[in-house]
Amino acid sequence: MKTLIGRHFHVSYTAEDAWQLLKRHGWSWQQPARRAIERDDEVVELRKKEVSRRARAKRGRSRPGSTFMTRPGTRRNWRQRDGTMSRFPLANEVDHREGEDVIFPFVHDGAAGTVTVAVELVDAPEKVGKPPGARGFPSCSASVEHPAQGYRAMFGWVQLVQSTDSPSNGTAFEMDPFFLFEDAPSPYAFFGVRPTLFDAPSRVERTPLAWLAHSFLAWTPFEETKRRVVPLTGFSWGFDIDDTGRITPRPVRALAPDDWDTHRPYLDACHPGWSFEQW
């Protein structure tokens, strides 16, 4: 596995370091189970669906606040259902599947890290600091894991939003700063040691709306006088409100370097004292 990690991320790990990284994300040394030569995959899949249906019936319906109306806390793992091992996914291959958190890999300072994204429908607004009217709107949290320490573990989140109720009527992305620091001359909505992005957009009236966010994890070198924003990974998320007031979260999807490049002229114009590097 350390060879596979090195081949895809161009970083070197000892066998012990590789094991600690895999263990942190739920891997084990368990070998894949043997499969019978005469195995009938179609019958097996039918059996899985039947067992799953019975299990859901015993558990009852999901809570309204669970991720996409499914069991909270589940995440995409590297071990596949058939027991075989899957390589760590690349950012442009990651896409949301219903009922899962999504893990995005990145490399910083010669070491591999991950961003874990969870989108949930808000069931108890007061618990996340929102008014009662925010019930049923989505919230997004993106947590960062990386072995760096201290200042070398300082990252920032740049978020841009395209919304049909914005001044551009949804024709352009705009900066989405944290509301307490809207007048701060910084492109980062969140910044700190392995900062967690958290956002819970809501509206007083549930009229038709299309809301889309592009969220980028980045870092700024401290050793230079010029303030630079260097992107590491990114994802999109959002929600829609239809004519009946129904709120539907959008799938979490990986963003590509082209998405970042599209925003760079706007970022340069908003923050002329910063340099926004290519991804």
N, C-alpha and C positions, 0 to 999 in steps of 0.2 A: 504493500500500500504506500510506503514512503516513496518508492520509485514512481508510482502512479501520480502521487501528489506533486512530486518534483517535475514530472513530465508535463503536467497540465498547468502548474502555477509557477514553475521556475524558481522554486525555493527548496532548500535542502533541510531535511529533518533527520535526526538520529532515529533508530528504531524505537527508543523509549519515548521521544517527543511525539513521534507519529502515533504511537499507542495512546498517549495522553490526549491528543487532539481527537482521535476517533472515539475514545471513551467518553469525552466531554459531550459528544453529540449522539450518544446512545448506541455505539457499536459494541460488539462483543467478539470473542474469538470463536464463537460457535460456528461450526461448519454447516454448509447447506445440507438439508436433508436429502437422502437419496430418493430418486423418482423411478417408479417402475417403468420398464420398457413398454408395457402394454397399457400404460396410463391413458385414459380417455379424457382429454382436457375439457371437452364440451360437457361431459357428465360432471366433472369436478366443479366447473363454473356454476352449473345449475344447483349443485349441492351447496356451494358457498352462498349463493343468493337466498336459498331456502333457510340456511342457518342464520344468515344475517337478518332476514325478515323476522324470524322467531325471536332473535335477540332484541331487535328494536321493539317488538311487541311487549316483551317483558320489561324493558326499561321505561316504556311510556314515551310520550312526546317530549321533544327537546324543549328546554327552557327558552323563552323569547330572547334572552340575552346571550345565548350561546352563539359561537361563530357560525354565521350563515345558517342558523337553525340546526346546528349539528353539535356533537360532543365537543366542549371546549378543550383546548390544550393539546389537540392532536397536531402532529406536524409531519411533513414529508421526511422520511428517513432514507438512509443510503441502502438499507437492506430491503430487497424487493419481496413481494408476497410469496414468490416461489422459492425463497431462500437464497437466491443468488445475490452476489454483491454488485452494486452499481457504483460507478465512479461518481465523484463529487460533481454536481451539475454546474455547468457554466452559466453565466448570467443570462446570455441570450437564449438559453434553453429552458429557463425557469418560467413556469406559468402556474396560475392558481388552479387548484382543484377544490371542489366544494368540500368544506369540512376540514380543511387543513390550514395550518400556518405555512408560510412559505419562507424558505431559507435561501438567501442570496450570498454567494461567496465573493470575497474580494481579497486582494493582496496589498499589504501596506508595510513599509519598512522591512521588506524581505520575509514577512511572515503572513500566513493565511489567517483570515478572519471571516466572520459571517454576520449577516443581518437577518434577524428573524421577524417577519411581518405577520401581524394578526389583525384582522378586521372583524369587529363585533357590532351587533346591533345593541344600542344602549337600552338596557332594561331598567336600571336604577340611576337616573341622571344625577341625583344628589351625590352619588358615590364617586363620580368623575368630575364634580364641580360644575354641573350644567343645570339649567332650570328645568322644571317638570316638562315643559313643552319639547324637550330634546329626546324624549322617549321614542324609540324606534328609529332614530337616526343612527348612522354608523359612526364608530370610532376606530381609529387606526393607531397602533403602537408598533414601533420598529426598534428592537433592541440590538445593540452592537456587542459582539464578542470578539476580542483580540488579545493576544498575549502581552502586548506592549504595556508599559507601566508609566505612571507620571505624565509629564508633558508629552511624551511620545505616544500616549494613548488618547490624546485630545483630538476629537473630530468635530465636525459640524454638519448640520442638516440645512440644505437649501431646498425650499419648497416653492413651487409655482403652481397657480390654480387657474383653470379656465372654467368660468361659470356663466350661465346664461343670464344671471341677474347682476353681473358686474358692469362697470361703465362701458366695456367693449361689447356687451351683450353676447359674450361667449365666443367672440371671434379671435381672441388673443389670450395668451397666458399672462398672468400678472403675479408680482411678488406676493407671498403670503407670510408676512412676518408674525411673530408672536405678538399679540395685541398690546402687551405692556411695553414693547420696544419698537413700536411702529415707526418712531422718529429716529431710531438709532441708525447710524451710517454703517451698518453691517449687513452682508447678504445672508447671514446665518439666522435661521429661525430658532435653532437650538445649538448650543456649543458647550463642550465640556469633555470630561474623561468618559469615553464610551457612552455618549449621551443617547438617551431614548427619545425618539420622535413620538410625540403624542398629539393627536388632533381629533376633535370631535365636532365637525361642522353641523350646524342645525339652522333652521329657519322658523320664524314665528308662524308664518302661514305655509301650509303644504300645497302650494301651487306648483304647476309644472316647472321642472328645473332639471338641468343637466350640469353636473359638477364633477370635474376631473382634476386630480392633483398629480404633479410630477415631483417626486421626492428623491433628492440626491444626497448620498453620504459623501463628504469630502474632508480634506485636511488642509491646513495652512502651515508651511514650513516656518519655524520660529527663527531660524538662523539667518534669514534674509530681511533686508529693510523693506523690500517691495512685498506688499501683502498679496499672496497668491491663493487662489482656490483651486485645489487639485481634486477632481472627482474620482471616486473609487467604485461606486456602484449606484444603481438607482432603480426605482420601481414606480409604477402608476397605480392609483386606486381612486375610487370615487363612488358616486351614487346618482340615481335618477329618481325624480318624483313624477308620476304620471297624472293624468287628468282626474283620477279618483283620489289622489293624495297618497297612493301607495309608494313606499320608499323601497328601492331595489339597489343593493350594493353592487358595484362593478367588480369584476374579477381583478385580483392583484396580478400585475404583469411586469415582466422585466423590461427596463429601458435600455436602449443601446447608445453608443457614442453619438450617433446621428441626432438622437433626441436632445442630448446635452448641447451639441453644436448649434442646434436650432435656437436655443435659448441664449447663447453667449452674447449676441449683439444687444439684446434687451438687458442682460445682466451688466454688460459694460456701460450701457447708458444710465442705468439706475445707480451703479456704484463705480464711478470713474476712478476712485482711489484704490480699486482692487483690480487684479488681473485674473481672468478666468481661463485656466489652462485647458488644453485638449484632453479628452479622456483617452 
